[in-house]
Amino acid sequence: MLITVIGSGYVGLVSAVCLAEMGHQVIAVDSDKEKIAALTRGEAPIYESLVPELLRRHGGKRLRFSSFPKAAVTASDVVFLAVGTPQGGNGEADLSQIEAVAKEIAPVLHRSTLIVEKSTVPVCTCEALRELLLHNGAQAGWFSVASNPEFLREGSAVTDFLHPDRIVIGADDEFSRFMLQEVYRPLASGAYYRREDAVPCPARNQGRVRLLVTSAKSAELIKHASNAFLATKISYINTVARLAEEVGANIDEVCAGMGSDPRIGSEFLRAGVGYGGSCFPKDVAAFEAVARRCGVDIPLLREVARVNEEQRIRFVEKVRRTLGTLRGRRIAALGLAFKEDTDDVRESPAIAIVCDLTRQGALVCAHDPAAISRAREALPNVPITYTQDPYEAARGCDALLILTAWRQFAGLDLQKLHSLMKAPLIFDGRNLFVPEEMAAAGFVYHSVGRPSLRAERPAMTPIGLPSAMGYTVARIAAAAEQAGVEAPARAASQSRVPNDYSPRTPQRATDRPHQ
Ligand code: UDX
């Protein structure tokens, strides 16, 4: 099929390279001429696994680039709209980019064309888009509008597209249903997965894909409701983590117990400094706003957002309380991206945290494997020192903060880290390590929803703790617990942190479980 994708950002570009990979002829359109020139040269403007490979494979062949939407649309059977829908006033989605594209392409809709809403939009946008196209010169009967939401996670967007859990086809007429089923036939029939050069399949997909055909409005709701639900799961577990911290329980153990219930599921139960990114924060706000506009109040979603904001503030407060003051303290911040495997810093909890630290007078030295230049752009006037080396960030610091769950951080040489830091004090906002292992390695270690432990010995032995051991043990223990197998024994002595190092100074019941 001949397909145009309008908008070559994260969603649009991933969709375009994957549709080409599935065998379609694709034109990726963007109004940014520099971006189109870079793509034409084969350069990926985003940091996303497998996008460069697929660009090389299909660029200039099945995949072409253009800044002229009208010409591309005229030649196409299906047009995906993947332009930005940022947060506008009152939390509502700003649909101005969709409206601008609709006005531009409406006059050229003279042959049977399907317009597909791919960007995340509030319920009823398809309906509004249909009207807008008609008012701007599209010929009634010559086009249809459908919804086909994406569920792509940054960092694994290509495999998510090609090996999805489900494909939602939100279509209100036979033409839309037929055309979208044709678009996804290579995945739904399993033909793509039988190709030798297919992008390898992660465990989740069993070789063919489920197409879920719904109305356009249901599809729009599925997208918003899914993201809001996942955000709710994260805020919920972060709230439970607060309680676990108060009473001296361990959120990892709580999650293993909860996640074993298939009705709950073990994914998206990672406690930490909260969610960020270009989707969850804006989607929670937009879903709440559209529901309110439709007369349905969802206070739960306001609470989800509030808990998420508070999570970052509480984390900084924990650091401040432990250090006495942040003024003049040297803080190493590991991680700036909103999550691992991406350079995206939009709505990143890490960015909010480093800003808060510097506002309170801390001297922050930050490292991220991929997001430093994006962080510099986002924080032009914030006095942060950046370093390409995590050990440089740690040199001479009063405390080290882990803010993004990069695999590289879990693999750090703990002995080296320990020797460089002024004080062996770690605040792990992503629970990358096992507290007992870190204490055994000589660190005072605070994490989220787990007991804070003081160092069991003043420094590392020459043998030290093998790097990433804490991380590996954490994963083995979690997997063993989930499989119902006894996990490897943890360090027997769990010396509790004295009150001056504990997250809360009042006398707590931290030792109660052992009494
Ligand atoms: C999300 C959705 O997963 C995807 O389906 C949708 O289409 C786009 O939005 P993405 O924004 O790439 O994808 O990130 P995701 O992996 O979902 O993580 C979002 C945020 O939640 C990150 O900041 C992550 O660190 C945080 N998170 C995730 C947690 O804090 N705990 C968890 O258990 C899971």
Residues whose N, C-alpha, C, O or C-beta is under 5 A from the ligand:
A	BS01	UDX	E150 F151 L152 R153 E154 I234 F268 L269 R270 G272 G274 Y275 G276 G277 C279 F280 F338 K339
